[in-house]
């Protein structure tokens, strides 16, 4: 069974540090949902290198997902993070998925 969690904003940095350690190197899929161009898969079965959140500066509110590509590391930027959700397996405690709600201009 999967437990769904809404991570409070004040815990994003600490949560992402824990998440990053637990899933480092695990193959992930990156999918963008709800844009005018339609749902798009940006990568599948790519080893996760890291997830970083920028709380300050010109990139404030951005989340950066780094994966290992065939030609080096690839970084996907999620601008204006609004919410972070987690799916966690209740039996194993393993993280199953991470979803990020992004503020983006109307297209």
Biopython code that builds the backbone (N, CA, C, O; Angstrom):
import numpy as np
from Bio.PDB.StructureBuilder import StructureBuilder

atoms = [
    (1, "UNK", "N", (0.841, -1.169, 0.000)),
    (1, "UNK", "CA", (0.000, 0.000, 0.000)),
    (1, "UNK", "C", (0.897, 1.247, 0.000)),
    (1, "UNK", "O", (1.961, 1.263, 0.619)),
    (2, "UNK", "N", (0.447, 2.276, -0.700)),
    (2, "UNK", "CA", (1.211, 3.515, -0.809)),
    (2, "UNK", "C", (0.546, 4.607, 0.035)),
    (2, "UNK", "O", (-0.655, 4.856, -0.071)),
    (3, "UNK", "N", (1.357, 5.241, 0.866)),
    (3, "UNK", "CA", (0.897, 6.367, 1.680)),
    (3, "UNK", "C", (1.295, 7.643, 0.940)),
    (3, "UNK", "O", (2.442, 7.792, 0.519)),
    (4, "UNK", "N", (0.334, 8.566, 0.786)),
    (4, "UNK", "CA", (0.566, 9.830, 0.089)),
    (4, "UNK", "C", (0.807, 10.920, 1.119)),
    (4, "UNK", "O", (0.013, 11.098, 2.043)),
    (5, "UNK", "N", (1.908, 11.652, 0.956)),
    (5, "UNK", "CA", (2.259, 12.715, 1.889)),
    (5, "UNK", "C", (2.437, 14.030, 1.153)),
    (5, "UNK", "O", (3.031, 14.067, 0.075)),
    (6, "UNK", "N", (1.925, 15.113, 1.731)),
    (6, "UNK", "CA", (2.142, 16.469, 1.240)),
    (6, "UNK", "C", (3.221, 17.058, 2.147)),
    (6, "UNK", "O", (2.977, 17.265, 3.336)),
    (7, "UNK", "N", (4.404, 17.330, 1.610)),
    (7, "UNK", "CA", (5.527, 17.802, 2.412)),
    (7, "UNK", "C", (5.362, 19.293, 2.668)),
    (7, "UNK", "O", (5.288, 20.063, 1.710)),
    (8, "UNK", "N", (5.302, 19.735, 3.933)),
    (8, "UNK", "CA", (5.165, 21.164, 4.229)),
    (8, "UNK", "C", (6.373, 21.949, 3.715)),
    (8, "UNK", "O", (7.504, 21.469, 3.785)),
    (9, "UNK", "N", (6.136, 23.136, 3.208)),
    (9, "UNK", "CA", (7.194, 23.940, 2.598)),
    (9, "UNK", "C", (8.376, 24.180, 3.524)),
    (9, "UNK", "O", (9.522, 24.178, 3.074)),
    (10, "UNK", "N", (8.115, 24.386, 4.809)),
    (10, "UNK", "CA", (9.212, 24.649, 5.742)),
    (10, "UNK", "C", (10.122, 23.432, 5.934)),
    (10, "UNK", "O", (11.190, 23.548, 6.536)),
    (11, "UNK", "N", (9.707, 22.267, 5.426)),
    (11, "UNK", "CA", (10.524, 21.047, 5.549)),
    (11, "UNK", "C", (11.122, 20.581, 4.228)),
    (11, "UNK", "O", (11.744, 19.520, 4.174)),
    (12, "UNK", "N", (10.945, 21.351, 3.172)),
    (12, "UNK", "CA", (11.429, 20.919, 1.864)),
    (12, "UNK", "C", (12.923, 20.628, 1.859)),
    (12, "UNK", "O", (13.345, 19.576, 1.378)),
    (13, "UNK", "N", (13.722, 21.541, 2.384)),
    (13, "UNK", "CA", (15.178, 21.347, 2.345)),
    (13, "UNK", "C", (15.609, 20.085, 3.085)),
    (13, "UNK", "O", (16.373, 19.284, 2.546)),
    (14, "UNK", "N", (15.130, 19.900, 4.306)),
    (14, "UNK", "CA", (15.521, 18.721, 5.080)),
    (14, "UNK", "C", (14.959, 17.443, 4.448)),
    (14, "UNK", "O", (15.646, 16.422, 4.401)),
    (15, "UNK", "N", (13.726, 17.496, 3.966)),
    (15, "UNK", "CA", (13.135, 16.329, 3.316)),
    (15, "UNK", "C", (13.938, 15.934, 2.080)),
    (15, "UNK", "O", (14.232, 14.755, 1.883)),
    (16, "UNK", "N", (14.299, 16.922, 1.238)),
    (16, "UNK", "CA", (15.016, 16.620, 0.007)),
    (16, "UNK", "C", (16.402, 16.044, 0.281)),
    (16, "UNK", "O", (16.894, 15.235, -0.505)),
    (17, "UNK", "N", (17.033, 16.441, 1.372)),
    (17, "UNK", "CA", (18.321, 15.848, 1.748)),
    (17, "UNK", "C", (18.152, 14.359, 2.050)),
    (17, "UNK", "O", (18.951, 13.534, 1.607)),
    (18, "UNK", "N", (17.113, 14.026, 2.803)),
    (18, "UNK", "CA", (16.831, 12.623, 3.138)),
    (18, "UNK", "C", (16.448, 11.845, 1.881)),
    (18, "UNK", "O", (16.956, 10.750, 1.642)),
    (19, "UNK", "N", (15.562, 12.408, 1.093)),
    (19, "UNK", "CA", (15.106, 11.768, -0.138)),
    (19, "UNK", "C", (16.291, 11.492, -1.053)),
    (19, "UNK", "O", (16.428, 10.397, -1.599)),
    (20, "UNK", "N", (17.141, 12.497, -1.212)),
    (20, "UNK", "CA", (18.309, 12.392, -2.076)),
    (20, "UNK", "C", (19.220, 11.234, -1.657)),
    (20, "UNK", "O", (19.695, 10.477, -2.504)),
    (21, "UNK", "N", (19.459, 11.098, -0.365)),
    (21, "UNK", "CA", (20.311, 10.012, 0.143)),
    (21, "UNK", "C", (19.680, 8.641, -0.103)),
    (21, "UNK", "O", (20.373, 7.686, -0.452)),
    (22, "UNK", "N", (18.360, 8.551, 0.082)),
    (22, "UNK", "CA", (17.708, 7.244, -0.026)),
    (22, "UNK", "C", (17.535, 6.753, -1.453)),
    (22, "UNK", "O", (17.474, 5.546, -1.691)),
    (23, "UNK", "N", (17.454, 7.673, -2.405)),
    (23, "UNK", "CA", (17.217, 7.242, -3.784)),
    (23, "UNK", "C", (18.401, 7.504, -4.709)),
    (23, "UNK", "O", (18.282, 7.323, -5.920)),
    (24, "UNK", "N", (19.534, 7.922, -4.167)),
    (24, "UNK", "CA", (20.720, 8.209, -4.970)),
    (24, "UNK", "C", (21.092, 7.010, -5.835)),
    (24, "UNK", "O", (21.260, 5.898, -5.335)),
    (25, "UNK", "N", (21.215, 7.248, -7.115)),
    (25, "UNK", "CA", (21.590, 6.200, -8.049)),
    (25, "UNK", "C", (20.438, 5.348, -8.553)),
    (25, "UNK", "O", (20.602, 4.584, -9.504)),
    (26, "UNK", "N", (19.278, 5.471, -7.927)),
    (26, "UNK", "CA", (18.110, 4.699, -8.345)),
    (26, "UNK", "C", (17.609, 5.225, -9.690)),
    (26, "UNK", "O", (17.602, 6.435, -9.916)),
    (27, "UNK", "N", (17.196, 4.342, -10.569)),
    (27, "UNK", "CA", (16.664, 4.754, -11.859)),
    (27, "UNK", "C", (15.296, 5.388, -11.683)),
    (27, "UNK", "O", (14.434, 4.863, -10.978)),
    (28, "UNK", "N", (15.111, 6.542, -12.347)),
    (28, "UNK", "CA", (13.853, 7.259, -12.219)),
    (28, "UNK", "C", (13.298, 7.621, -13.591)),
    (28, "UNK", "O", (13.987, 7.520, -14.606)),
    (29, "UNK", "N", (12.050, 8.039, -13.597)),
    (29, "UNK", "CA", (11.386, 8.572, -14.786)),
    (29, "UNK", "C", (10.994, 10.010, -14.475)),
    (29, "UNK", "O", (10.473, 10.294, -13.396)),
    (30, "UNK", "N", (11.239, 10.910, -15.407)),
    (30, "UNK", "CA", (10.813, 12.305, -15.257)),
    (30, "UNK", "C", (9.717, 12.558, -16.274)),
    (30, "UNK", "O", (9.905, 12.363, -17.475)),
    (31, "UNK", "N", (8.571, 12.993, -15.776)),
    (31, "UNK", "CA", (7.419, 13.241, -16.632)),
    (31, "UNK", "C", (6.855, 14.612, -16.313)),
    (31, "UNK", "O", (6.707, 14.978, -15.147)),
    (32, "UNK", "N", (6.539, 15.369, -17.357)),
    (32, "UNK", "CA", (5.917, 16.680, -17.208)),
    (32, "UNK", "C", (4.460, 16.522, -17.615)),
    (32, "UNK", "O", (4.157, 16.023, -18.699)),
    (33, "UNK", "N", (3.554, 16.955, -16.726)),
    (33, "UNK", "CA", (2.127, 16.757, -16.941)),
    (33, "UNK", "C", (1.411, 18.110, -16.938)),
    (33, "UNK", "O", (1.702, 18.979, -16.116)),
    (34, "UNK", "N", (0.479, 18.270, -17.863)),
    (34, "UNK", "CA", (-0.428, 19.408, -17.817)),
    (34, "UNK", "C", (-0.010, 20.650, -18.584)),
    (34, "UNK", "O", (-0.646, 21.694, -18.436)),
    (35, "UNK", "N", (1.010, 20.579, -19.380)),
    (35, "UNK", "CA", (1.404, 21.727, -20.188)),
    (35, "UNK", "C", (0.590, 21.754, -21.483)),
    (35, "UNK", "O", (-0.023, 20.756, -21.862)),
    (36, "UNK", "N", (0.593, 22.896, -22.146)),
    (36, "UNK", "CA", (-0.147, 23.054, -23.392)),
    (36, "UNK", "C", (0.269, 22.025, -24.436)),
    (36, "UNK", "O", (-0.562, 21.545, -25.207)),
    (37, "UNK", "N", (1.553, 21.687, -24.460)),
    (37, "UNK", "CA", (2.039, 20.701, -25.424)),
    (37, "UNK", "C", (1.606, 19.286, -25.080)),
    (37, "UNK", "O", (1.808, 18.359, -25.864)),
    (38, "UNK", "N", (1.013, 19.123, -23.912)),
    (38, "UNK", "CA", (0.582, 17.801, -23.470)),
    (38, "UNK", "C", (1.601, 17.168, -22.546)),
    (38, "UNK", "O", (2.697, 17.694, -22.353)),
    (39, "UNK", "N", (1.230, 16.043, -21.984)),
    (39, "UNK", "CA", (2.117, 15.316, -21.076)),
    (39, "UNK", "C", (3.330, 14.814, -21.861)),
    (39, "UNK", "O", (3.205, 14.328, -22.985)),
    (40, "UNK", "N", (4.505, 14.943, -21.241)),
    (40, "UNK", "CA", (5.729, 14.556, -21.926)),
    (40, "UNK", "C", (6.646, 13.801, -20.968)),
    (40, "UNK", "O", (6.830, 14.209, -19.821)),
    (41, "UNK", "N", (7.210, 12.716, -21.438)),
    (41, "UNK", "CA", (8.221, 11.996, -20.674)),
    (41, "UNK", "C", (9.576, 12.564, -21.077)),
    (41, "UNK", "O", (9.949, 12.527, -22.249)),
    (42, "UNK", "N", (10.314, 13.093, -20.094)),
    (42, "UNK", "CA", (11.611, 13.683, -20.378)),
    (42, "UNK", "C", (12.751, 12.689, -20.236)),
    (42, "UNK", "O", (13.819, 12.878, -20.818)),
    (43, "UNK", "N", (12.533, 11.648, -19.478)),
    (43, "UNK", "CA", (13.559, 10.631, -19.296)),
    (43, "UNK", "C", (12.972, 9.423, -18.605)),
    (43, "UNK", "O", (12.045, 9.548, -17.805)),
    (44, "UNK", "N", (13.505, 8.253, -18.908)),
    (44, "UNK", "CA", (13.021, 7.018, -18.298)),
    (44, "UNK", "C", (14.214, 6.132, -17.959)),
    (44, "UNK", "O", (15.117, 5.938, -18.773)),
    (45, "UNK", "N", (14.199, 5.608, -16.756)),
    (45, "UNK", "CA", (15.251, 4.710, -16.264)),
    (45, "UNK", "C", (16.625, 5.371, -16.278)),
    (45, "UNK", "O", (17.620, 4.773, -16.691)),
    (46, "UNK", "N", (16.653, 6.614, -15.819)),
    (46, "UNK", "CA", (17.912, 7.341, -15.711)),
    (46, "UNK", "C", (18.329, 7.387, -14.249)),
    (46, "UNK", "O", (17.507, 7.697, -13.386)),
    (47, "UNK", "N", (19.590, 7.085, -13.953)),
    (47, "UNK", "CA", (20.050, 7.106, -12.561)),
    (47, "UNK", "C", (20.001, 8.521, -11.977)),
    (47, "UNK", "O", (20.518, 9.469, -12.568)),
    (48, "UNK", "N", (19.379, 8.643, -10.822)),
    (48, "UNK", "CA", (19.276, 9.929, -10.147)),
    (48, "UNK", "C", (20.621, 10.308, -9.553)),
    (48, "UNK", "O", (21.254, 9.506, -8.867)),
    (49, "UNK", "N", (21.052, 11.525, -9.816)),
    (49, "UNK", "CA", (22.292, 12.068, -9.260)),
    (49, "UNK", "C", (22.011, 12.988, -8.079)),
    (49, "UNK", "O", (22.829, 13.100, -7.165)),
    (50, "UNK", "N", (20.850, 13.651, -8.098)),
    (50, "UNK", "CA", (20.531, 14.536, -6.987)),
    (50, "UNK", "C", (19.321, 15.403, -7.255)),
    (50, "UNK", "O", (18.937, 15.638, -8.400)),
    (51, "UNK", "N", (18.731, 15.873, -6.169)),
    (51, "UNK", "CA", (17.629, 16.826, -6.226)),
    (51, "UNK", "C", (17.991, 17.966, -5.297)),
    (51, "UNK", "O", (18.275, 17.757, -4.118)),
    (52, "UNK", "N", (17.980, 19.172, -5.838)),
    (52, "UNK", "CA", (18.348, 20.353, -5.057)),
    (52, "UNK", "C", (17.254, 21.405, -5.155)),
    (52, "UNK", "O", (16.646, 21.594, -6.209)),
    (53, "UNK", "N", (17.012, 22.085, -4.041)),
    (53, "UNK", "CA", (16.031, 23.172, -3.981)),
    (53, "UNK", "C", (16.776, 24.460, -3.698)),
    (53, "UNK", "O", (17.644, 24.507, -2.826)),
    (54, "UNK", "N", (16.436, 25.507, -4.441)),
    (54, "UNK", "CA", (17.072, 26.810, -4.259)),
    (54, "UNK", "C", (16.109, 27.746, -3.514)),
    (54, "UNK", "O", (15.134, 28.224, -4.095)),
    (55, "UNK", "N", (16.387, 28.008, -2.218)),
    (55, "UNK", "CA", (15.479, 28.849, -1.430)),
    (55, "UNK", "C", (15.711, 30.353, -1.593)),
    (55, "UNK", "O", (14.893, 31.150, -1.134)),
    (56, "UNK", "N", (16.817, 30.759, -2.243)),
    (56, "UNK", "CA", (17.170, 32.176, -2.345)),
    (56, "UNK", "C", (17.682, 32.508, -3.744)),
    (56, "UNK", "O", (17.869, 31.629, -4.585)),
    (57, "UNK", "N", (17.902, 33.805, -3.966)),
    (57, "UNK", "CA", (18.550, 34.260, -5.188)),
    (57, "UNK", "C", (17.645, 34.286, -6.397)),
    (57, "UNK", "O", (16.421, 34.216, -6.286)),
    (58, "UNK", "N", (18.283, 34.389, -7.571)),
    (58, "UNK", "CA", (17.534, 34.529, -8.822)),
    (58, "UNK", "C", (16.752, 33.266, -9.193)),
    (58, "UNK", "O", (15.795, 33.334, -9.963)),
    (59, "UNK", "N", (17.150, 32.134, -8.657)),
    (59, "UNK", "CA", (16.462, 30.861, -8.925)),
    (59, "UNK", "C", (15.552, 30.449, -7.766)),
    (59, "UNK", "O", (15.160, 29.286, -7.668)),
    (60, "UNK", "N", (15.220, 31.388, -6.897)),
    (60, "UNK", "CA", (14.410, 31.105, -5.705)),
    (60, "UNK", "C", (13.148, 30.318, -6.074)),
    (60, "UNK", "O", (12.419, 30.673, -7.000)),
    (61, "UNK", "N", (12.916, 29.243, -5.320)),
    (61, "UNK", "CA", (11.736, 28.413, -5.537)),
    (61, "UNK", "C", (11.906, 27.340, -6.590)),
    (61, "UNK", "O", (10.971, 26.589, -6.870)),
    (62, "UNK", "N", (13.090, 27.259, -7.177)),
    (62, "UNK", "CA", (13.336, 26.257, -8.224)),
    (62, "UNK", "C", (13.861, 24.956, -7.619)),
    (62, "UNK", "O", (14.602, 24.953, -6.636)),
    (63, "UNK", "N", (13.456, 23.876, -8.229)),
    (63, "UNK", "CA", (13.923, 22.546, -7.861)),
    (63, "UNK", "C", (14.710, 22.018, -9.065)),
    (63, "UNK", "O", (14.245, 22.114, -10.201)),
    (64, "UNK", "N", (15.886, 21.469, -8.820)),
    (64, "UNK", "CA", (16.742, 20.950, -9.885)),
    (64, "UNK", "C", (16.907, 19.446, -9.701)),
    (64, "UNK", "O", (17.380, 18.982, -8.663)),
    (65, "UNK", "N", (16.512, 18.695, -10.720)),
    (65, "UNK", "CA", (16.628, 17.243, -10.695)),
    (65, "UNK", "C", (17.752, 16.870, -11.662)),
    (65, "UNK", "O", (17.667, 17.149, -12.858)),
    (66, "UNK", "N", (18.797, 16.242, -11.139)),
    (66, "UNK", "CA", (19.946, 15.856, -11.955)),
    (66, "UNK", "C", (19.965, 14.341, -12.113)),
    (66, "UNK", "O", (19.915, 13.593, -11.136)),
    (67, "UNK", "N", (20.039, 13.909, -13.372)),
    (67, "UNK", "CA", (20.115, 12.481, -13.688)),
    (67, "UNK", "C", (21.329, 12.233, -14.574)),
    (67, "UNK", "O", (21.851, 13.148, -15.212)),
    (68, "UNK", "N", (21.763, 10.990, -14.599)),
    (68, "UNK", "CA", (22.892, 10.606, -15.445)),
    (68, "UNK", "C", (22.374, 10.240, -16.825)),
    (68, "UNK", "O", (21.575, 9.316, -16.976)),
    (69, "UNK", "N", (22.839, 10.976, -17.834)),
    (69, "UNK", "CA", (22.478, 10.683, -19.214)),
    (69, "UNK", "C", (23.621, 9.973, -19.912)),
    (69, "UNK", "O", (24.691, 9.797, -19.329)),
    (70, "UNK", "N", (23.408, 9.567, -21.144)),
    (70, "UNK", "CA", (24.450, 8.864, -21.889)),
    (70, "UNK", "C", (25.629, 9.778, -22.228)),
    (70, "UNK", "O", (26.751, 9.302, -22.402)),
    (71, "UNK", "N", (25.381, 11.083, -22.321)),
    (71, "UNK", "CA", (26.441, 12.042, -22.638)),
    (71, "UNK", "C", (26.792, 12.924, -21.447)),
    (71, "UNK", "O", (27.304, 14.029, -21.631)),
    (72, "UNK", "N", (26.531, 12.465, -20.249)),
    (72, "UNK", "CA", (26.818, 13.249, -19.053)),
    (72, "UNK", "C", (25.548, 13.562, -18.287)),
    (72, "UNK", "O", (24.459, 13.123, -18.658)),
    (73, "UNK", "N", (25.698, 14.328, -17.210)),
    (73, "UNK", "CA", (24.556, 14.647, -16.362)),
    (73, "UNK", "C", (23.588, 15.598, -17.064)),
    (73, "UNK", "O", (23.996, 16.512, -17.780)),
    (74, "UNK", "N", (22.297, 15.358, -16.840)),
    (74, "UNK", "CA", (21.224, 16.202, -17.356)),
    (74, "UNK", "C", (20.503, 16.816, -16.167)),
    (74, "UNK", "O", (20.258, 16.139, -15.168)),
    (75, "UNK", "N", (20.161, 18.094, -16.269)),
    (75, "UNK", "CA", (19.475, 18.785, -15.186)),
    (75, "UNK", "C", (18.132, 19.288, -15.692)),
    (75, "UNK", "O", (18.051, 19.984, -16.704)),
    (76, "UNK", "N", (17.074, 18.918, -14.965)),
    (76, "UNK", "CA", (15.726, 19.417, -15.255)),
    (76, "UNK", "C", (15.355, 20.414, -14.170)),
    (76, "UNK", "O", (15.370, 20.075, -12.987)),
    (77, "UNK", "N", (15.020, 21.646, -14.561)),
    (77, "UNK", "CA", (14.643, 22.701, -13.621)),
    (77, "UNK", "C", (13.128, 22.790, -13.539)),
    (77, "UNK", "O", (12.433, 22.865, -14.553)),
    (78, "UNK", "N", (12.637, 22.781, -12.308)),
    (78, "UNK", "CA", (11.218, 22.990, -12.035)),
    (78, "UNK", "C", (11.130, 24.353, -11.370)),
    (78, "UNK", "O", (11.548, 24.513, -10.223)),
    (79, "UNK", "N", (10.591, 25.332, -12.076)),
    (79, "UNK", "CA", (10.547, 26.705, -11.557)),
    (79, "UNK", "C", (9.313, 26.955, -10.712)),
    (79, "UNK", "O", (8.235, 26.433, -10.997)),
    (80, "UNK", "N", (9.479, 27.752, -9.676)),
    (80, "UNK", "CA", (8.336, 28.153, -8.854)),
    (80, "UNK", "C", (7.620, 26.987, -8.207)),
    (80, "UNK", "O", (6.412, 26.828, -8.382)),
    (81, "UNK", "N", (8.338, 26.179, -7.471)),
    (81, "UNK", "CA", (7.748, 25.017, -6.806)),
    (81, "UNK", "C", (6.644, 25.471, -5.842)),
    (81, "UNK", "O", (6.867, 26.328, -4.987)),
    (82, "UNK", "N", (5.461, 24.887, -5.995)),
    (82, "UNK", "CA", (4.336, 25.204, -5.112)),
    (82, "UNK", "C", (4.144, 24.147, -4.027)),
    (82, "UNK", "O", (3.930, 24.472, -2.860)),
    (83, "UNK", "N", (4.223, 22.874, -4.431)),
    (83, "UNK", "CA", (4.006, 21.775, -3.488)),
    (83, "UNK", "C", (4.857, 20.586, -3.885)),
    (83, "UNK", "O", (5.174, 20.382, -5.057)),
    (84, "UNK", "N", (5.220, 19.804, -2.874)),
    (84, "UNK", "CA", (5.955, 18.562, -3.089)),
    (84, "UNK", "C", (5.170, 17.442, -2.416)),
    (84, "UNK", "O", (4.814, 17.537, -1.241)),
    (85, "UNK", "N", (4.904, 16.383, -3.173)),
    (85, "UNK", "CA", (4.159, 15.224, -2.689)),
    (85, "UNK", "C", (5.047, 13.988, -2.771)),
    (85, "UNK", "O", (5.916, 13.882, -3.637)),
    (86, "UNK", "N", (4.812, 13.074, -1.868)),
    (86, "UNK", "CA", (5.590, 11.841, -1.822)),
    (86, "UNK", "C", (4.655, 10.646, -1.731)),
    (86, "UNK", "O", (3.643, 10.678, -1.031)),
    (87, "UNK", "N", (5.014, 9.598, -2.449)),
    (87, "UNK", "CA", (4.353, 8.307, -2.306)),
    (87, "UNK", "C", (5.329, 7.358, -1.638)),
    (87, "UNK", "O", (6.414, 7.111, -2.164)),
    (88, "UNK", "N", (4.954, 6.820, -0.479)),
    (88, "UNK", "CA", (5.848, 5.948, 0.283)),
    (88, "UNK", "C", (5.168, 4.608, 0.526)),
    (88, "UNK", "O", (4.009, 4.550, 0.938)),
    (89, "UNK", "N", (5.907, 3.534, 0.266)),
    (89, "UNK", "CA", (5.399, 2.191, 0.499)),
    (89, "UNK", "C", (5.295, 1.977, 2.007)),
    (89, "UNK", "O", (6.295, 2.098, 2.715)),
    (90, "UNK", "N", (4.105, 1.662, 2.506)),
    (90, "UNK", "CA", (3.900, 1.513, 3.952)),
    (90, "UNK", "C", (4.562, 0.259, 4.512)),
    (90, "UNK", "O", (4.886, 0.217, 5.699)),
    (91, "UNK", "N", (4.768, -0.757, 3.689)),
    (91, "UNK", "CA", (5.380, -1.993, 4.173)),
    (91, "UNK", "C", (6.905, -1.899, 4.232)),
    (91, "UNK", "O", (7.517, -2.304, 5.220)),
    (92, "UNK", "N", (7.519, -1.364, 3.172)),
    (92, "UNK", "CA", (8.982, -1.324, 3.105)),
    (92, "UNK", "C", (9.568, 0.014, 3.555)),
    (92, "UNK", "O", (10.750, 0.096, 3.889)),
    (93, "UNK", "N", (8.740, 1.061, 3.565)),
    (93, "UNK", "CA", (9.232, 2.395, 3.887)),
    (93, "UNK", "C", (9.927, 3.069, 2.711)),
    (93, "UNK", "O", (10.347, 4.220, 2.818)),
    (94, "UNK", "N", (10.053, 2.358, 1.579)),
    (94, "UNK", "CA", (10.713, 2.893, 0.386)),
    (94, "UNK", "C", (9.880, 4.017, -0.233)),
    (94, "UNK", "O", (8.650, 3.986, -0.217)),
    (95, "UNK", "N", (10.594, 5.014, -0.782)),
    (95, "UNK", "CA", (9.932, 6.074, -1.534)),
    (95, "UNK", "C", (9.607, 5.516, -2.912)),
    (95, "UNK", "O", (10.487, 4.974, -3.581)),
    (96, "UNK", "N", (8.358, 5.642, -3.344)),
    (96, "UNK", "CA", (7.926, 5.102, -4.626)),
    (96, "UNK", "C", (7.883, 6.176, -5.716)),
    (96, "UNK", "O", (8.239, 5.911, -6.864)),
    (97, "UNK", "N", (7.452, 7.375, -5.360)),
    (97, "UNK", "CA", (7.388, 8.462, -6.335)),
    (97, "UNK", "C", (7.437, 9.810, -5.631)),
    (97, "UNK", "O", (7.149, 9.925, -4.440)),
    (98, "UNK", "N", (7.807, 10.819, -6.399)),
    (98, "UNK", "CA", (7.841, 12.198, -5.927)),
    (98, "UNK", "C", (7.162, 13.027, -6.997)),
    (98, "UNK", "O", (7.488, 12.908, -8.178)),
    (99, "UNK", "N", (6.221, 13.863, -6.595)),
    (99, "UNK", "CA", (5.522, 14.748, -7.531)),
    (99, "UNK", "C", (5.715, 16.182, -7.058)),
    (99, "UNK", "O", (5.665, 16.473, -5.863)),
    (100, "UNK", "N", (5.935, 17.068, -8.022)),
    (100, "UNK", "CA", (6.154, 18.473, -7.713)),
    (100, "UNK", "C", (5.149, 19.298, -8.498)),
    (100, "UNK", "O", (5.040, 19.159, -9.716)),
    (101, "UNK", "N", (4.418, 20.154, -7.806)),
    (101, "UNK", "CA", (3.495, 21.082, -8.446)),
    (101, "UNK", "C", (4.242, 22.386, -8.685)),
    (101, "UNK", "O", (4.831, 22.967, -7.773)),
    (102, "UNK", "N", (4.202, 22.822, -9.921)),
    (102, "UNK", "CA", (4.988, 23.987, -10.352)),
    (102, "UNK", "C", (4.078, 25.132, -10.757)),
    (102, "UNK", "O", (3.038, 24.922, -11.382)),
    (103, "UNK", "N", (4.480, 26.354, -10.391)),
    (103, "UNK", "CA", (3.804, 27.551, -10.875)),
    (103, "UNK", "C", (4.481, 27.919, -12.184)),
    (103, "UNK", "O", (5.690, 28.148, -12.213)),
    (104, "UNK", "N", (3.738, 27.976, -13.239)),
    (104, "UNK", "CA", (4.321, 28.400, -14.509)),
    (104, "UNK", "C", (3.325, 29.303, -15.216)),
    (104, "UNK", "O", (2.120, 29.195, -14.986)),
    (105, "UNK", "N", (3.810, 30.187, -16.068)),
    (105, "UNK", "CA", (2.912, 31.119, -16.756)),
    (105, "UNK", "C", (1.911, 30.373, -17.634)),
    (105, "UNK", "O", (2.215, 29.329, -18.212)),
    (106, "UNK", "N", (0.722, 30.935, -17.714)),
    (106, "UNK", "CA", (-0.304, 30.340, -18.583)),
    (106, "UNK", "C", (0.221, 30.325, -20.004)),
    (106, "UNK", "O", (0.810, 31.299, -20.473)),
    (107, "UNK", "N", (0.000, 29.203, -20.689)),
    (107, "UNK", "CA", (0.498, 29.069, -22.061)),
    (107, "UNK", "C", (-0.658, 29.164, -23.031)),
    (107, "UNK", "O", (-0.457, 29.076, -24.242)),
]
sb = StructureBuilder()
sb.init_structure("model")
sb.init_model(0)
sb.init_chain("A")
sb.init_seg("    ")
for serial, (resi, resn, name, xyz) in enumerate(atoms, 1):
    if name == "N":
        sb.init_residue(resn, " ", resi, " ")
    sb.init_atom(name, np.array(xyz, "f"), 0.0, 1.0, " ", f" {name:<3s}", serial, name[0])
structure = sb.get_structure()
